[in-house]
Amino acid sequence: MSTGERRVCLLTGASGTLGDAFCRAYYRDYDIVAVCRTRTPAAPSQLEWFVDPFAPKTALPENDRRLFVVRADLTQPGEVERVVDLALARFGHVDLLVNNAAQVRLHPRGIVDGDAALEQFDPHFMLNVGVPLHLSARLAQRCWLHRGAENRARNRNIVNVSSISGSEVYPGQTVYSASKAALNQVTRSVAAEFAEFGVRANAIAPNSFPALVSTERVAQAIVELDASTVSGGVYGVGVEPDAASGSRSVRLPDAMPT
């Protein structure tokens, strides 16, 4: 079960740049279900932990909190359900779902360069759109649907990791950009549907990280959205004011509604 009053976070893409940074920065603050396909995040877990080489039997305070790592390929049949079941079996509930896993394959020569871009349509939409949609639905069905008062009391919510590419045009990113634009609309629609039982949904749309915005700032944006009360928004991180449009705002580091 969850430790004390700490929030339970189900995070996909935990082995990627942002997922690893989020786990390292916030594993002491959240009970994190870290879902990854390959390498595990560089934070203590049930699989790996810190050891003092000069006193290997000495308990280290860094190990007092540990990730719960789940290896999964979420694009495979039944894997979303297995991950949700494991998270609920371990902690009893989930307060924050962070859909961070993503397929990113750019095509500098455009969609007419043979079939390379066209062949990436299904993988991009499966992981970038289908998996967040399925995880949101299954978690709602198995944990949130009939717990409206509890959901509101615990401020439960979803944060989808989108991209500035979902609203801006960049060469070579047609398929990726389309998938992120679809994720933005899924976010807005889920927010409207889940409002009935008190679960919020938002997305962050960061600029390129870590090149143009630090990964730590993007991770912080997730936490600030979790602590907020907004719903149905897509918020840029590290985005210039004239590159974003919309009427909603939230206090995030260098964030603009898109």
C-alpha positions as CSV (number, residue, x, y, z in Angstrom):
1,M,0.0,0.0,0.0
2,S,1.0,3.6,-0.3
3,T,3.3,5.0,2.3
4,G,1.5,7.6,4.5
5,E,0.0,10.4,2.6
6,R,2.4,10.4,-0.3
7,R,0.8,10.5,-3.7
8,V,1.0,7.5,-6.0
9,C,2.3,8.3,-9.5
10,L,2.1,5.9,-12.4
11,L,4.8,7.1,-14.9
12,T,5.4,5.6,-18.3
13,G,8.6,6.1,-20.2
14,A,10.6,5.9,-17.0
15,S,13.8,4.9,-18.8
16,G,13.8,8.0,-21.1
17,T,15.5,11.3,-20.5
18,L,12.4,13.0,-18.8
19,G,11.3,9.8,-17.0
20,D,14.7,9.3,-15.5
21,A,15.0,12.9,-14.4
22,F,11.5,12.8,-12.9
23,C,12.3,9.7,-10.9
24,R,15.6,11.0,-9.6
25,A,14.1,14.3,-8.6
26,Y,10.8,13.1,-7.1
27,Y,11.1,9.5,-5.8
28,R,11.2,10.8,-2.3
29,D,8.0,12.8,-2.8
30,Y,5.9,10.2,-4.6
31,D,5.4,6.5,-4.6
32,I,6.3,6.0,-8.2
33,V,5.3,3.1,-10.4
34,A,8.1,3.5,-13.0
35,V,7.2,1.7,-16.2
36,C,10.0,1.1,-18.6
37,R,11.0,-1.2,-21.5
38,T,14.8,-1.2,-21.2
39,R,17.1,0.4,-18.6
40,T,15.8,1.3,-15.2
41,P,15.9,4.9,-13.8
42,A,18.9,6.0,-11.8
43,A,17.0,5.9,-8.5
44,P,16.6,3.2,-5.9
45,S,14.0,0.6,-6.7
46,Q,13.2,-3.0,-5.8
47,L,15.7,-4.0,-8.5
48,E,18.6,-1.7,-7.8
49,W,19.7,0.5,-4.9
50,F,22.6,2.5,-3.6
51,V,25.5,0.7,-1.8
52,D,28.5,2.2,0.0
53,P,31.4,0.3,-1.5
54,F,33.4,0.8,1.8
55,A,30.5,-0.4,4.0
56,P,28.2,-2.5,1.8
57,K,26.0,-3.6,4.7
58,T,25.4,-0.1,5.9
59,A,21.9,1.2,5.3
60,L,21.9,4.4,3.3
61,P,19.2,7.1,3.6
62,E,18.9,7.3,-0.2
63,N,17.3,3.9,-0.1
64,D,14.5,4.8,2.4
65,R,12.2,5.5,-0.6
66,R,12.3,3.3,-3.7
67,L,10.6,3.2,-7.1
68,F,8.4,0.3,-8.0
69,V,9.8,-0.6,-11.4
70,V,7.6,-2.5,-13.9
71,R,9.1,-3.6,-17.2
72,A,6.5,-3.6,-20.0
73,D,6.0,-2.9,-23.7
74,L,2.7,-1.0,-23.5
75,T,2.0,-1.4,-27.2
76,Q,1.5,-5.2,-26.8
77,P,-1.9,-6.7,-26.0
78,G,-2.7,-6.9,-22.3
79,E,0.3,-4.9,-21.1
80,V,-1.6,-1.8,-20.2
81,E,-4.0,-3.9,-18.1
82,R,-1.1,-5.7,-16.4
83,V,0.6,-2.5,-15.5
84,V,-2.6,-1.0,-14.0
85,D,-3.3,-4.2,-12.1
86,L,0.3,-4.3,-10.7
87,A,0.1,-0.6,-9.6
88,L,-3.2,-1.1,-7.8
89,A,-2.0,-4.4,-6.2
90,R,1.1,-2.6,-4.9
91,F,-0.4,0.7,-3.7
92,G,-4.2,0.3,-3.8
93,H,-4.8,3.4,-5.9
94,V,-3.2,5.9,-8.3
95,D,-3.3,9.7,-7.8
96,L,-1.3,10.8,-10.8
97,L,-0.9,9.2,-14.2
98,V,1.9,10.7,-16.3
99,N,1.8,9.5,-19.9
100,N,5.4,10.1,-20.9
101,A,6.4,7.2,-23.1
102,A,6.8,8.3,-26.7
103,Q,7.8,7.2,-30.2
104,V,10.0,9.8,-31.9
105,R,11.3,9.2,-35.4
106,L,12.0,12.2,-37.5
107,H,12.2,12.2,-41.3
108,P,14.2,15.1,-42.6
109,R,13.4,14.3,-46.3
110,G,9.7,14.4,-45.6
111,I,6.9,11.9,-46.1
112,V,7.7,11.4,-49.8
113,D,11.1,9.8,-49.1
114,G,10.1,6.3,-49.8
115,D,7.9,4.6,-47.2
116,A,10.0,5.4,-44.1
117,A,7.6,8.1,-42.8
118,L,4.5,6.2,-43.8
119,E,5.7,3.0,-42.0
120,Q,6.1,5.0,-38.8
121,F,2.4,6.2,-38.7
122,D,1.1,3.2,-36.7
123,P,4.0,3.0,-34.2
124,H,3.7,6.8,-33.5
125,F,0.0,6.8,-33.0
126,M,0.0,3.5,-31.0
127,L,2.5,4.7,-28.4
128,N,1.9,8.5,-28.4
129,V,-1.9,8.4,-28.6
130,G,-3.3,4.9,-28.1
131,V,-1.3,4.0,-25.0
132,P,-2.3,7.2,-23.1
133,L,-5.9,6.7,-24.1
134,H,-5.9,3.1,-23.0
135,L,-4.1,3.8,-19.7
136,S,-6.5,6.6,-18.9
137,A,-9.5,4.4,-19.6
138,R,-8.3,1.4,-17.7
139,L,-7.2,3.3,-14.7
140,A,-10.6,5.1,-14.6
141,Q,-12.5,1.8,-14.9
142,R,-10.5,0.0,-12.3
143,C,-9.8,2.7,-9.8
144,W,-11.5,6.1,-10.3
145,L,-14.9,5.7,-11.9
146,H,-17.1,5.3,-8.7
147,R,-14.9,7.3,-6.3
148,G,-15.8,10.9,-7.1
149,A,-15.5,12.2,-3.6
150,E,-12.2,10.5,-3.0
151,N,-10.8,11.6,-6.4
152,R,-11.6,15.2,-5.6
153,A,-10.2,15.0,-2.1
154,R,-6.9,13.6,-3.4
155,N,-6.9,15.9,-6.5
156,R,-6.3,13.0,-8.9
157,N,-5.3,13.8,-12.4
158,I,-3.5,12.9,-15.6
159,V,-0.6,14.7,-17.1
160,N,0.2,13.9,-20.8
161,V,3.6,14.8,-22.1
162,S,3.0,16.3,-25.5
163,S,5.3,18.6,-27.5
164,I,5.4,22.1,-29.0
165,S,5.4,20.1,-32.3
166,G,1.7,19.4,-31.6
167,S,0.9,23.0,-32.5
168,E,3.9,24.2,-34.5
169,V,5.2,23.0,-37.8
170,Y,8.8,21.7,-38.0
171,P,10.4,20.1,-41.1
172,G,10.7,16.3,-40.9
173,Q,8.2,16.0,-38.0
174,T,4.9,15.4,-39.9
175,V,4.0,12.0,-38.3
176,Y,5.3,12.9,-34.9
177,S,3.6,16.3,-34.8
178,A,0.3,14.8,-35.9
179,S,0.5,12.2,-33.1
180,K,1.1,15.0,-30.5
181,A,-1.7,17.1,-31.9
182,A,-4.0,14.1,-31.5
183,L,-2.7,13.7,-27.9
184,N,-3.6,17.3,-27.2
185,Q,-7.2,16.7,-28.3
186,V,-7.4,13.4,-26.3
187,T,-6.3,15.4,-23.3
188,R,-9.1,18.0,-23.7
189,S,-11.7,15.3,-24.3
190,V,-10.6,13.1,-21.4
191,A,-10.7,16.2,-19.1
192,A,-14.3,16.9,-20.1
193,E,-15.4,13.2,-19.7
194,F,-13.5,12.6,-16.4
195,A,-14.8,15.8,-14.8
196,E,-17.9,13.8,-13.9
197,F,-16.0,11.7,-11.4
198,G,-13.5,14.4,-10.3
199,V,-10.4,13.5,-12.2
200,R,-8.5,16.3,-14.1
201,A,-6.4,16.0,-17.3
202,N,-3.9,18.3,-18.7
203,A,-0.9,18.2,-21.0
204,I,2.5,19.9,-21.1
205,A,4.0,20.8,-24.5
206,P,7.6,21.5,-23.9
207,N,10.1,22.9,-26.3
208,S,13.1,20.7,-27.2
209,F,14.7,19.4,-24.1
210,P,17.4,19.5,-22.9
211,A,18.6,21.6,-25.8
212,L,16.2,24.6,-25.4
213,V,14.6,23.9,-22.0
214,S,16.1,21.9,-19.2
215,T,14.7,18.5,-18.5
216,E,14.5,19.4,-14.8
217,R,12.1,22.3,-15.7
218,V,9.9,20.0,-17.7
219,A,9.8,17.5,-14.8
220,Q,8.9,20.4,-12.4
221,A,6.0,21.4,-14.7
222,I,4.5,18.0,-14.3
223,V,4.6,18.3,-10.5
224,E,3.2,21.8,-10.6
225,L,0.3,20.7,-12.8
226,D,-0.3,17.9,-10.3
227,A,-0.6,20.4,-7.5
228,S,-2.9,22.7,-9.4
229,T,-6.6,22.6,-10.0
230,V,-6.8,23.3,-13.7
231,S,-8.1,20.8,-16.2
232,G,-8.4,20.6,-20.0
233,G,-5.4,22.6,-20.9
234,V,-2.2,22.1,-23.0
235,Y,0.6,24.1,-21.5
236,G,3.9,25.0,-23.2
237,V,7.1,24.8,-21.2
238,G,10.1,26.9,-22.4
239,V,7.9,28.4,-25.1
240,E,8.1,32.0,-26.3
241,P,4.8,34.0,-25.6
242,D,4.1,34.6,-29.3
243,A,4.4,30.9,-30.0
244,A,1.4,29.9,-27.9
245,S,-2.2,30.8,-28.0
246,G,-5.3,30.2,-25.9
247,S,-7.2,31.6,-22.9
248,R,-6.1,29.3,-20.1
249,S,-3.1,29.7,-17.9
250,V,-1.4,28.0,-15.0
251,R,1.7,28.9,-12.9
252,L,4.4,26.7,-14.4
253,P,8.0,27.5,-15.0
254,D,8.1,29.4,-18.3
255,A,4.7,28.0,-19.2
256,M,2.3,29.3,-21.8
257,P,-1.1,27.8,-22.7
258,T,-1.2,26.5,-26.3
